[in-house]
């Protein structure tokens, strides 16, 4: 595939900078294998000591290392994040580390470029969120098919208007956990959703390896399809395509021809590509038979429609086998598969007719054509569906629903029977939507200069809201809708997603904060580098101090976990991230001291490079690593868009996406566009790709 001109420009500029740097001070070459053996063999092979199942004794040449792309990718990661060598071991000199890392990355890029094999996204079914959206769009329904509890934030009064490029100053939203009132919405009577799809451990609820179709679920889909078309609400008033599909044809016309024409357009949309003659014949013949048996025209067409939306062609998502690509090139996706992938990414649904027409016209094969459709789709209100699923899952906000702070210690968290968490969770979601709609830099997600808050949430923040204007609506009596106002942020203890009350609450226990949980959240969400699960025999730290520990700080109490060699590597990684947030109590309230009057110490070092003493310094450290954050968010988005876990083969594309995004001011819309233009997004995976699971982890004992 021809690379994007934008990416080529960025790569050319980067190459020129490297050449200029090299000509100014040519560094001595680094033998990567010799350097790894000098600094890493002590833990990974010497004296039969092999940590993390990484044995470097059998790697004596660069060629041998390049053949093991999974291991090579893991080594690049731990060096890049300054996780290896671990604390207590002699560090690699900074200049040597930089040259070693550059050499290993170049080696990995060459090896992956030669393979040109991305993992295939397995055939999968739609999840229930996608199925609902697809049926709504296919029939142009006014309302939903069934209620979706996974839509955490519900729009009221049409505040979400991406076409104008600006968010309203005041918005009204609903929150699913507020109760049954939030489930009252226009939907088809008599239609029940199938069970909710769980989020994959490695990603999102659209991941292919979690979306199988058992015989029992297939039977449920058949019943679901019939219940949709048989619903009393499935009528001309609620179905936008009624006249084009179900209405009686004009008297005296060729009914068979009319049936065939209507079905051809409908099935092309439902099956996301031009329908073949044999398939069209089968559906048309069925309708003819029903009409001949005395069934009314609308009912006969409804039966055909029910068959279509329970057909594997509709339910299953898969990539059509491409033609044989040129030597050394990745196989390009069929244009209709690109259209489907793009619509599922941005709209969580099937392509509309304009996108299918672009696929038919060959427009999606070029950067310009794909960018044109991307820009159009970004201005459509269906983009709300992307906001309904990606940020909630990326930020893991579903965890706030099960957060239960101790009601005696934190009575302010509970607001009558409507908990404070219902307001908390809206703040980061509204921030994400604003950054997207207004095309702001993604650094606003780390350290924003604005936020959205309800009056109740403003009260809950207490000291952290002291710089905010008074007089916000207190939400007294608001049940079905909550009012949020856009406010400026001048106190850097607030703003962004990392210091949000929802995140602080859901990463705490009932009575105390959990720095390890918070650190793991930062590592996984912000840097896309989650730690390994802890060993099974590590006892959890109690909510309350044990006898004799009453006067210790939480940092001191947790120090015992670091004594275990098999825990130290992960603690070196996540402890500084978690303790940086320790000034935020279990419900996000600001504190300077613990209950025992010991002072909170949030200081630390990010990646052993950026020291910080407080949360403002921590945010500065994160912003100093904004390129790393950009690449990490690109990884989350690409995994969501491809519906699969990423592999080493995807890493060069992430570098290109991040570089192109940085070149255009780190804007979120640019990042999304570069994901859609990337090679993994536009090519079909297949055999020969390096599996993620094949790579051992040097951090583990």
Secondary structure, DSSP 4 states (H G I P E B T S, - for coil): -PPPHHHHHHHHHHHHHHHHHHHHSPPPP--HHHHHHHHHTTTBTGGG-BGGG---TT--SHHHHHH-HHHHHHHHHHHHTT-SSPTTSPPPPHHHHHHHHHHHHHHHHHHHHHH--PPPPPPEE--HHHHHHHHHHHHTBSSBSS--TT--EEEETT---GGGT---SEEEEEEGGG-GGGG-SSB-TT--PPPPPPPPTTS-TT-GGG----HHHHHHHHHHHHHHHHSTT-STTTBTTIIIIISPPPTTS-HHHHHHHHHHHHHHHHHTSPPPHHHHHHHHHHHHHHHHTT--HHHHHHHHHHHHTTSHHHHEE-PPPPPPPPTT-PPBPPHHHHHHHHHHHHHSS---HHHHHHHHTTGGGSHHHHHHHHHHHHTSGGGHHHHHHHHHHHTTGGGGGG----TTT-GGGEETTEETHHHHHHHHHHHHHHHHHTT-BGGGGTS-SEEEE-HHHHHHHGGGGTTSPS-----TT--S-EEEEEEE--STTS-SSTT-HHHHHHTB-SSSB-HHHHHHHIIIIISS-PPPPPPTTPPPPPSSPPTT-TTS-HHHHHHHHHTSHHHHHHHHHHHHHHHTTTTB-TTS-B-SB-TTSPBP---EEETTTEEESSHHHHHHHHHHTHHHHHHHHHHHHHHHHHTS---GGGHHHHHHHHHHHHHTTSBHHHHHHHHHHSHHHHB---TTPPPGGGS--TT--
